[in-house]
Amino acid sequence: MEAIWGIGGTDQHHYPTLNEDISADAVVIGAGITGITTALQLADAGMDVVVLEALAVGQGGTGGSTGNLYSTVARGLAPLRKTWDDATIRDVVNARALAIDHIEALVERFGIDCQFHRRVLYHIAKAEDKQILETLDAEREAMRCAGLEVKSAEDAMLPFQMTHGLKIEGQAQFNPLRYVQGLARAVSQQSVRIFEGSPVREVKYPQGVVVTDKATVTAHHIIHATHTPKGINLLHASLLPSREYGIGVKLNSGAYPEGIFFVHDPFHSLRSYRHGDEHYLVVIGEQHKTGEGQADAAYFERLHAYISEHFDVESIAYRWSNQQYSPADGLPYIGRMHGKDNAYLATGFAADGLTWGSLAGMIIADLVTRRDSPWRTHFDSSRFDSRRFTPGKSAMNWARENASVTKHLAKDYLGTRNLKELADVSPGQGKVMTLKGEKLAIYMSHDGELSVLSAVCPHMKCLVHWNGAETSWDCPCHGSRFDIQGEVIEGPAYHPLARREQPH
Ligand code: FES
């Protein structure tokens, strides 16, 4: 699986693995848009910064995103109004608009070739569904309350029988991978030290030490920019991890619509992307909770079928997936880590991570440097504070989250079938089995080789589930994901799934 953003080669620069103990003013864990933006802001303030990345720059959530930048939020401002007041909604929109301006300024400052363009954002309903129409009406009202100029979407170039639509102008699109790689190259030339292939295994907060496989970084400030904070954190109970799928298709017609399209039928996100003479339509959808994917795992096929109803699809050229962490009360958590003077985090970006991540980099850098933040004149940062706890506002979601986690803890341990036949595992598939009283995650390769791992997630002991669409072991509790060797792909777990002897 490969996301479209790597098309034609990218600005990938290879950074070394951390092999010796070093120190710095600040260490940033994660080299996606949040981490690299934070590193840039800190370096601009004169700090000595180290960035640690488990994979490669931009290859996590940033490289799997849509490349859409908008001042609203993908799932709508109207749902936010159920929890937050109108002043907060305005602050959200203003802050996100400023973050987009900041991205545009950085593209210019460093001459990053990432195809940044201002675009129109459309919300479209193509079904005569009362609920969908009410959703769009509520969104129109929420946008107006936030100070946005909302217009009719009659000019949307979609081959849909559109029943209802609205648009806002001045939003943007880019290639997120090329952007973050370009920004990483720029910060590395400004003295920021970036290390790839250096997964963090432990953070010793009192000593300010971050431990990787081969060496450590000692720093005054530790910033978690890993989509969700590593290790055990109270916030994990307030975050709903989910997966969403994307395809990049070629069209026979050659007519690719320009803009950001949120289609409510149910929700799909569409955009086009051009690289040289190559043009593609990007389709995003089929969201489900992490670890609860359907058995047939036919998400890409369903996206293909959906878009083929409306467009003359020639072929699928790209397919990929991404993870989201949705916050219980609708707003991300950005700021100091609860109970830690020297640690910061940014998480809960839902489907809107590129803009939130950029904003988070600026907020965290202001907190670390204790400077008078220019952002304070635009919004009240306490609304994004990672230490906020709003049981009244988030009680419903919070209860649902915990019910979900509890369900998995109980059902997975008590209810997994006591399978005795390893032949139940098909080639290319995995299964959780109980063998000799232990829960095992067993995968059979297409050559018949078995990989046998403990099915117990090393984060907080939930059981992982097989993800056939992406050939991974996914934990439904807080979203940790592991490859078939057990290595951490993403999520809060520091350590891999434990290897086990092949059962006889
Ligand atoms: Fe928390 Fe697995 S991610 S228990």
Boltz pocket constraint, residues with backbone or C-beta under 6 A from the ligand:
constraints:
  - pocket:
      binder: B
      contacts: [[A, 457], [A, 458], [A, 459], [A, 460], [A, 461], [A, 462], [A, 475], [A, 476], [A, 477], [A, 478], [A, 479], [A, 480], [A, 491], [A, 492], [A, 493]]
      max_distance: 6.0
